[in-house]
Amino acid sequence: MSVEGYARPPARWRLGIGAAVVVVLLALAVTVGIGILRGVGAPTESVTVDEPAPISTPAVYVHVFGAVAQPGLYVLREGARVVDAIAAAGGLRDDADPSAVNLARPVGDGEQLHVPVLGESPPTPVSGEGSPGDGSTGDGRVNLNSATEADLDTLPRIGPAMAQRIIQWRDANGRFTSVEDLLAVPGIGDKMLETLRALVTV
């Protein structure tokens, strides 16, 4: 059925319009595809997590002298033992007497560690209180870290056997850090500790 006055466009013109529409659609598809590819290939923002700061290990200062290669003051980790202190000082000299020191004993902060030569008796440790080799302090109390058996024997209820136990504990475990450490010595209980508390120091 024909409409009066309406002229149908030529077939060639219709094909031209169709081709133009196809080209536009292809261009849009290519543009969208490039955008997607760019999004996939774009670098993603990296998030950096700061590593926690290393935890510092508590240190102890030990003065090593005597028959060692390099006597001096050394900083060791907490829990270090006599063998570690001697190793830090360069090891034993040829004339050292290793049997005169307990290599397995923990060292204490501020300790003086003397390594004797063969045939030498090790001196009494210097505690920093009182005079060297003297287990008493200026106020008359007995220093548990420098006292000899004779010093400890002057205390009430402490005989030669108990004095020897105290020194053996000190040799095996290091310096007394408080008077309460006496409770770790076999044979000393709460009552004896209360008797000794005002008479001893560390």
Backbone as CSV, one residue per row, in Angstrom:
resi,resn,N_x,N_y,N_z,CA_x,CA_y,CA_z,C_x,C_y,C_z
1,MET,0.858,-1.189,0.000,0.000,0.000,0.000,0.879,1.217,0.000
2,SER,0.651,2.180,-0.814,1.491,3.363,-0.934,0.772,4.555,-0.367
3,VAL,1.556,5.472,0.203,0.999,6.723,0.754,1.283,7.817,-0.260
4,GLU,0.288,8.583,-0.479,0.413,9.600,-1.504,1.404,10.667,-1.060
5,GLY,2.294,11.048,-1.892,3.281,12.092,-1.606,4.536,11.581,-0.926
6,TYR,4.579,10.318,-0.524,5.765,9.768,0.168,6.638,9.059,-0.838
7,ALA,7.923,9.457,-0.881,8.861,8.855,-1.816,9.815,7.981,-1.040
8,ARG,9.897,6.744,-1.325,10.759,5.787,-0.646,12.214,6.075,-1.001
9,PRO,13.100,6.175,0.021,14.516,6.469,-0.282,15.133,5.353,-1.079
10,PRO,16.131,5.700,-1.843,16.788,4.676,-2.670,17.448,3.622,-1.808
11,ALA,17.642,2.424,-2.362,18.240,1.305,-1.630,19.684,1.611,-1.250
12,ARG,20.427,2.296,-2.081,21.835,2.584,-1.786,21.952,3.484,-0.568
13,TRP,21.004,4.447,-0.484,21.048,5.384,0.669,20.754,4.646,1.959
14,ARG,19.826,3.709,1.902,19.487,2.929,3.112,20.687,2.102,3.547
15,LEU,21.400,1.512,2.612,22.586,0.716,2.963,23.651,1.588,3.608
16,GLY,23.766,2.825,3.137,24.757,3.743,3.720,24.444,4.064,5.162
17,ILE,23.178,4.283,5.476,22.783,4.579,6.864,23.075,3.377,7.756
18,GLY,22.737,2.176,7.260,22.982,0.964,8.056,24.454,0.780,8.337
19,ALA,25.282,1.018,7.333,26.722,0.866,7.526,27.240,1.858,8.558
20,ALA,26.717,3.088,8.530,27.151,4.111,9.493,26.797,3.704,10.915
21,VAL,25.606,3.144,11.098,25.178,2.692,12.435,26.108,1.583,12.942
22,VAL,26.447,0.647,12.050,27.349,-0.457,12.443,28.704,0.079,12.871
23,VAL,29.237,1.067,12.126,30.549,1.640,12.458,30.520,2.319,13.817
24,VAL,29.424,3.048,14.098,29.303,3.723,15.403,29.272,2.710,16.537
25,LEU,28.498,1.622,16.328,28.410,0.590,17.381,29.760,-0.070,17.610
26,LEU,30.497,-0.355,16.526,31.825,-0.964,16.669,32.771,-0.033,17.412
27,ALA,32.695,1.262,17.124,33.561,2.235,17.797,33.271,2.275,19.287
28,LEU,31.992,2.244,19.644,31.617,2.237,21.067,32.136,0.979,21.756
29,ALA,32.003,-0.166,21.074,32.460,-1.426,21.660,33.966,-1.407,21.888
30,VAL,34.698,-0.860,20.921,36.160,-0.783,21.080,36.533,0.133,22.224
31,THR,35.834,1.261,22.338,36.125,2.207,23.423,35.881,1.573,24.791
32,VAL,34.763,0.884,24.934,34.444,0.216,26.206,35.482,-0.857,26.518
33,GLY,35.876,-1.630,25.479,36.874,-2.685,25.695,38.207,-2.129,26.151
34,ILE,38.663,-1.027,25.565,39.933,-0.411,25.975,39.862,0.063,27.409
35,GLY,38.706,0.642,27.785,38.557,1.101,29.177,38.651,-0.040,30.169
36,ILE,38.029,-1.177,29.823,38.084,-2.339,30.723,39.503,-2.851,30.857
37,LEU,40.224,-2.956,29.723,41.600,-3.441,29.754,42.502,-2.525,30.567
38,ARG,42.299,-1.225,30.440,43.101,-0.280,31.220,42.838,-0.443,32.715
39,GLY,41.587,-0.691,33.062,41.253,-0.883,34.483,41.900,-2.124,35.052
40,VAL,41.952,-3.177,34.227,42.563,-4.421,34.698,44.058,-4.255,34.833
41,GLY,44.688,-3.564,33.905,46.141,-3.445,33.917,46.665,-2.354,34.822
42,ALA,45.782,-1.490,35.353,46.256,-0.394,36.189,46.820,-0.938,37.489
43,PRO,47.944,-0.386,37.959,48.530,-0.867,39.221,47.646,-0.526,40.399
44,THR,47.535,-1.462,41.302,46.728,-1.243,42.497,47.604,-0.600,43.560
45,GLU,47.018,0.181,44.420,47.754,0.861,45.484,48.170,-0.153,46.538
46,SER,49.450,-0.211,46.813,49.951,-1.160,47.811,49.930,-0.521,49.182
47,VAL,49.604,-1.308,50.177,49.546,-0.845,51.559,50.731,-1.433,52.294
48,THR,51.554,-0.577,52.844,52.732,-1.026,53.574,52.423,-1.065,55.059
49,VAL,52.656,-2.210,55.671,52.439,-2.365,57.107,53.787,-2.246,57.792
50,ASP,53.889,-1.296,58.679,55.149,-1.116,59.397,55.423,-2.321,60.283
51,GLU,56.661,-2.827,60.215,57.041,-3.939,61.074,57.221,-3.429,62.497
52,PRO,56.825,-4.238,63.483,56.983,-3.793,64.867,58.451,-3.608,65.208
53,ALA,58.710,-2.629,66.040,60.091,-2.374,66.452,60.603,-3.545,67.265
54,PRO,61.861,-3.931,67.060,62.402,-5.053,67.820,62.405,-4.765,69.315
55,ILE,62.078,-5.802,70.077,62.055,-5.664,71.528,63.478,-5.786,72.045
56,SER,63.910,-4.773,72.779,65.275,-4.801,73.290,65.373,-5.808,74.429
57,THR,66.446,-6.558,74.418,66.671,-7.556,75.452,67.345,-6.903,76.644
58,PRO,66.851,-7.144,77.854,67.513,-6.580,79.029,68.971,-7.018,79.086
59,ALA,69.843,-6.116,79.554,71.275,-6.378,79.560,71.819,-6.356,80.980
60,VAL,72.932,-7.040,81.179,73.652,-7.018,82.441,75.095,-6.609,82.156
61,TYR,75.681,-5.876,83.076,77.066,-5.427,82.952,77.938,-6.272,83.879
62,VAL,78.973,-6.861,83.312,79.847,-7.749,84.077,81.299,-7.329,83.851
63,HIS,82.023,-7.185,84.951,83.455,-6.862,84.878,84.229,-8.172,84.968
64,VAL,84.861,-8.547,83.860,85.612,-9.799,83.799,87.098,-9.466,83.877
65,PHE,87.818,-10.105,84.800,89.253,-9.849,84.913,89.942,-11.118,85.382
66,GLY,91.261,-11.051,85.436,92.028,-12.229,85.804,92.608,-12.896,84.566
67,ALA,92.581,-14.226,84.561,93.239,-15.015,83.517,92.356,-15.178,82.282
68,VAL,91.955,-14.041,81.690,91.202,-14.050,80.432,91.992,-13.248,79.405
69,ALA,91.693,-13.459,78.139,92.463,-12.826,77.065,92.295,-11.311,77.052
70,GLN,91.060,-10.831,77.282,90.787,-9.394,77.200,89.938,-8.956,78.391
71,PRO,90.546,-8.710,79.535,89.773,-8.258,80.711,89.065,-6.941,80.406
72,GLY,87.914,-6.754,81.027,87.196,-5.502,80.821,85.746,-5.617,81.237
73,LEU,84.996,-4.548,80.954,83.568,-4.488,81.260,82.792,-4.911,80.021
74,TYR,81.888,-5.872,80.186,81.135,-6.400,79.049,79.639,-6.342,79.328
75,VAL,78.886,-6.066,78.268,77.423,-6.036,78.346,76.901,-7.343,77.763
76,LEU,76.198,-8.102,78.576,75.668,-9.396,78.156,74.149,-9.380,78.264
77,ARG,73.517,-10.344,77.610,72.065,-10.450,77.696,71.665,-10.952,79.084
78,GLU,70.472,-10.601,79.502,69.985,-11.099,80.781,69.862,-12.631,80.722
79,GLY,70.330,-13.296,81.757,70.324,-14.749,81.774,71.632,-15.356,81.306
80,ALA,72.597,-14.496,80.942,73.902,-15.014,80.509,74.604,-15.700,81.673
81,ARG,75.517,-16.592,81.339,76.226,-17.367,82.345,77.708,-17.030,82.313
82,VAL,78.420,-17.585,83.289,79.849,-17.303,83.404,80.571,-17.643,82.097
83,VAL,80.203,-18.744,81.469,80.866,-19.137,80.219,80.671,-18.071,79.134
84,ASP,79.520,-17.401,79.128,79.275,-16.338,78.147,80.157,-15.122,78.438
85,ALA,80.308,-14.794,79.719,81.142,-13.654,80.087,82.602,-13.910,79.721
86,ILE,83.072,-15.126,79.963,84.460,-15.467,79.633,84.662,-15.454,78.117
87,ALA,83.669,-15.941,77.369,83.765,-15.918,75.906,83.819,-14.483,75.392
88,ALA,83.023,-13.579,76.005,83.048,-12.178,75.594,84.406,-11.547,75.860
89,ALA,85.091,-12.035,76.893,86.412,-11.507,77.239,87.531,-12.198,76.469
90,GLY,87.198,-12.903,75.424,88.205,-13.514,74.572,88.613,-14.914,74.962
91,GLY,87.973,-15.481,75.991,88.287,-16.844,76.396,89.356,-16.882,77.477
92,LEU,89.637,-18.082,77.952,90.612,-18.289,79.026,92.037,-18.213,78.482
93,ARG,92.925,-17.717,79.315,94.346,-17.779,78.983,94.858,-19.195,79.241
94,ASP,96.045,-19.466,78.760,96.618,-20.804,78.933,96.884,-21.132,80.397
95,ASP,97.109,-20.088,81.221,97.413,-20.331,82.625,96.184,-20.251,83.521
96,ALA,95.000,-20.162,82.926,93.768,-20.051,83.721,93.408,-21.389,84.347
97,ASP,92.694,-21.287,85.452,92.204,-22.481,86.144,90.689,-22.550,85.977
98,PRO,90.183,-23.231,84.930,88.729,-23.254,84.688,87.950,-23.969,85.782
99,SER,88.605,-24.834,86.539,87.891,-25.559,87.602,87.606,-24.666,88.803
100,ALA,88.216,-23.470,88.843,88.016,-22.574,89.983,86.769,-21.713,89.833
101,VAL,86.127,-21.747,88.662,84.904,-20.974,88.448,83.804,-21.908,87.955
102,ASN,82.591,-21.570,88.320,81.432,-22.349,87.884,80.954,-21.771,86.549
103,LEU,81.315,-22.417,85.458,80.998,-21.903,84.128,79.502,-21.856,83.851
104,ALA,78.722,-22.665,84.553,77.279,-22.732,84.294,76.489,-21.741,85.130
105,ARG,77.132,-21.023,86.033,76.413,-20.122,86.939,75.930,-18.880,86.192
106,PRO,74.687,-18.448,86.417,74.231,-17.184,85.824,74.990,-16.008,86.435
107,VAL,75.260,-15.002,85.621,75.935,-13.807,86.123,74.900,-12.748,86.467
108,GLY,75.262,-11.897,87.403,74.359,-10.836,87.826,74.830,-9.474,87.349
109,ASP,73.906,-8.529,87.280,74.239,-7.185,86.838,75.173,-6.531,87.860
110,GLY,76.271,-5.958,87.381,77.233,-5.308,88.263,78.230,-6.256,88.898
111,GLU,78.261,-7.490,88.442,79.150,-8.483,89.051,80.588,-8.323,88.584
112,GLN,81.518,-8.603,89.491,82.928,-8.739,89.140,83.242,-10.223,89.061
113,LEU,83.673,-10.663,87.897,83.988,-12.074,87.685,85.499,-12.228,87.551
114,HIS,86.104,-12.874,88.539,87.554,-13.077,88.519,87.852,-14.513,88.131
115,VAL,88.724,-14.677,87.139,89.175,-16.003,86.722,90.608,-16.174,87.216
116,PRO,90.851,-17.051,88.181,92.196,-17.188,88.740,93.114,-17.996,87.821
117,VAL,94.396,-17.803,88.043,95.381,-18.641,87.364,95.538,-19.926,88.158
118,LEU,96.195,-20.903,87.577,96.396,-22.181,88.250,97.128,-21.970,89.573
119,GLY,96.545,-22.522,90.634,97.150,-22.415,91.953,96.752,-21.189,92.727
120,GLU,95.981,-20.281,92.117,95.555,-19.052,92.795,94.178,-19.245,93.409
121,SER,93.986,-18.713,94.604,92.670,-18.744,95.237,91.885,-17.534,94.765
122,PRO,90.651,-17.735,94.305,89.867,-16.586,93.834,89.536,-15.651,94.974
123,PRO,89.629,-14.334,94.763,89.302,-13.384,95.826,87.805,-13.337,96.075
124,THR,87.452,-12.846,97.240,86.031,-12.666,97.551,85.471,-11.581,96.653
125,PRO,84.291,-11.795,96.025,83.747,-10.786,95.108,83.573,-9.443,95.789
126,VAL,83.745,-8.377,95.004,83.519,-7.028,95.496,82.075,-6.664,95.200
127,SER,81.316,-6.339,96.213,79.888,-6.096,96.041,79.555,-4.647,95.767
128,GLY,80.513,-3.748,96.028,80.201,-2.332,95.870,79.801,-1.716,97.185
129,GLU,79.590,-2.522,98.225,79.269,-2.015,99.541,80.344,-2.513,100.502
130,GLY,80.815,-1.641,101.386,81.860,-2.039,102.290,83.180,-2.098,101.558
131,SER,84.193,-2.644,102.165,85.507,-2.737,101.537,85.641,-4.055,100.813
132,PRO,86.549,-4.150,99.819,86.722,-5.385,99.065,87.090,-6.542,99.984
133,GLY,86.401,-7.648,99.754,86.694,-8.836,100.538,86.075,-8.804,101.909
134,ASP,85.289,-7.793,102.216,84.667,-7.675,103.529,83.176,-7.883,103.363
135,GLY,82.619,-8.855,104.093,81.195,-9.141,103.950,80.314,-8.220,104.740
136,SER,80.880,-7.328,105.532,80.076,-6.405,106.314,79.925,-5.086,105.578
137,THR,78.901,-4.330,105.925,78.663,-3.029,105.309,78.884,-1.946,106.354
138,GLY,78.769,-0.714,105.911,79.017,0.390,106.820,78.049,0.447,107.977
139,ASP,76.851,-0.094,107.807,75.866,-0.055,108.894,75.874,-1.325,109.728
140,GLY,76.852,-2.193,109.522,76.978,-3.394,110.342,76.242,-4.606,109.804
141,ARG,75.450,-4.421,108.744,74.759,-5.589,108.174,75.727,-6.423,107.342
142,VAL,75.402,-7.690,107.177,76.232,-8.617,106.404,75.711,-8.649,104.973
143,ASN,76.602,-8.443,104.027,76.206,-8.469,102.621,76.225,-9.912,102.121
144,LEU,75.075,-10.385,101.686,74.954,-11.778,101.254,75.785,-12.081,100.009
145,ASN,76.115,-11.066,99.232,76.842,-11.292,97.982,78.352,-11.247,98.129
146,SER,78.845,-10.824,99.272,80.292,-10.776,99.459,80.742,-11.437,100.757
147,ALA,79.786,-11.938,101.537,80.121,-12.502,102.842,80.835,-13.843,102.709
148,THR,81.795,-14.057,103.602,82.457,-15.353,103.709,81.667,-16.216,104.685
149,GLU,82.086,-17.473,104.810,81.426,-18.352,105.789,81.566,-17.777,107.184
150,ALA,82.714,-17.196,107.483,82.921,-16.616,108.813,81.983,-15.441,109.054
151,ASP,81.763,-14.609,107.998,80.844,-13.484,108.137,79.424,-13.979,108.421
152,LEU,79.005,-14.976,107.675,77.647,-15.496,107.832,77.471,-16.204,109.171
153,ASP,78.552,-16.784,109.667,78.486,-17.522,110.931,78.239,-16.601,112.117
154,THR,78.444,-15.318,111.934,78.187,-14.370,113.018,76.699,-14.068,113.182
155,LEU,75.898,-14.458,112.205,74.457,-14.192,112.259,73.762,-15.186,113.176
156,PRO,72.685,-14.753,113.853,71.961,-15.677,114.719,71.301,-16.800,113.929
157,ARG,71.394,-18.003,114.482,70.780,-19.205,113.915,71.470,-19.660,112.622
158,ILE,72.597,-19.040,112.280,73.363,-19.463,111.100,74.673,-20.069,111.586
159,GLY,74.796,-21.374,111.467,76.034,-22.048,111.824,76.890,-22.279,110.595
160,PRO,78.005,-22.976,110.756,78.897,-23.229,109.616,78.215,-23.965,108.469
161,ALA,77.359,-24.930,108.805,76.693,-25.700,107.746,75.743,-24.818,106.937
162,MET,74.939,-23.995,107.637,73.999,-23.116,106.933,74.750,-22.040,106.148
163,ALA,75.856,-21.524,106.715,76.659,-20.535,106.001,77.191,-21.125,104.703
164,GLN,77.604,-22.382,104.747,78.112,-23.035,103.542,77.003,-23.210,102.513
165,ARG,75.773,-23.501,102.948,74.647,-23.629,102.005,74.363,-22.300,101.309
166,ILE,74.449,-21.223,102.075,74.183,-19.907,101.480,75.210,-19.601,100.394
167,ILE,76.470,-19.876,100.678,77.514,-19.608,99.696,77.379,-20.546,98.490
168,GLN,77.007,-21.796,98.739,76.805,-22.737,97.628,75.660,-22.274,96.731
169,TRP,74.594,-21.766,97.337,73.467,-21.256,96.534,73.927,-20.065,95.701
170,ARG,74.734,-19.181,96.308,75.235,-18.004,95.587,76.124,-18.410,94.420
171,ASP,76.962,-19.414,94.629,77.841,-19.883,93.558,77.057,-20.513,92.416
172,ALA,75.964,-21.188,92.761,75.181,-21.900,91.737,74.202,-20.998,91.010
173,ASN,73.699,-19.966,91.677,72.604,-19.172,91.108,72.949,-17.720,90.855
174,GLY,74.136,-17.302,91.265,74.487,-15.904,91.061,74.161,-15.064,92.279
175,ARG,74.243,-13.761,92.116,74.056,-12.836,93.228,72.644,-12.895,93.794
176,PHE,72.539,-12.644,95.074,71.232,-12.444,95.694,70.695,-11.103,95.213
177,THR,69.473,-11.108,94.728,68.874,-9.849,94.277,68.022,-9.213,95.359
178,SER,67.644,-9.969,96.350,66.884,-9.443,97.486,67.107,-10.369,98.675
179,VAL,66.809,-9.864,99.858,66.951,-10.681,101.066,66.014,-11.881,101.002
180,GLU,64.862,-11.717,100.334,63.885,-12.808,100.239,64.439,-14.016,99.490
181,ASP,65.510,-13.832,98.718,66.112,-14.969,98.015,66.637,-16.020,98.978
182,LEU,66.837,-15.648,100.240,67.299,-16.626,101.235,66.319,-17.779,101.395
183,LEU,65.055,-17.540,101.072,64.052,-18.611,101.187,64.354,-19.756,100.230
184,ALA,65.154,-19.502,99.200,65.506,-20.563,98.254,66.634,-21.442,98.779
185,VAL,67.281,-21.020,99.845,68.370,-21.804,100.426,67.758,-22.896,101.303
186,PRO,68.118,-24.147,101.089,67.550,-25.238,101.904,67.799,-25.004,103.386
187,GLY,66.729,-25.117,104.171,66.840,-24.968,105.621,66.447,-23.604,106.136
188,ILE,66.219,-22.642,105.243,65.796,-21.300,105.677,64.326,-21.121,105.364
189,GLY,63.558,-20.857,106.427,62.127,-20.646,106.268,61.738,-19.224,106.612
190,ASP,60.436,-18.987,106.678,59.934,-17.632,106.923,60.391,-17.086,108.277
191,LYS,60.371,-17.917,109.310,60.744,-17.438,110.646,62.215,-17.036,110.685
192,MET,63.095,-17.852,110.121,64.509,-17.497,110.106,64.747,-16.252,109.257
193,LEU,63.999,-16.120,108.175,64.156,-14.943,107.322,63.816,-13.676,108.096
194,GLU,62.742,-13.711,108.885,62.366,-12.538,109.666,63.444,-12.204,110.686
195,THR,64.116,-13.229,111.217,65.199,-12.985,112.168,66.387,-12.310,111.491
196,LEU,66.652,-12.690,110.217,67.821,-12.203,109.512,67.572,-10.910,108.734
197,ARG,66.327,-10.573,108.482,65.994,-9.496,107.546,66.717,-8.177,107.889
198,ALA,66.738,-7.812,109.156,67.338,-6.539,109.548,68.854,-6.622,109.669
199,LEU,69.426,-7.836,109.538,70.845,-8.022,109.775,71.646,-8.243,108.503
200,VAL,70.948,-8.427,107.362,71.651,-8.719,106.112,71.178,-7.749,105.032
201,THR,71.939,-7.686,103.978,71.595,-6.857,102.823,72.172,-7.506,101.571
202,VAL,71.844,-6.938,100.392,72.377,-7.464,99.129,73.033,-6.330,98.343
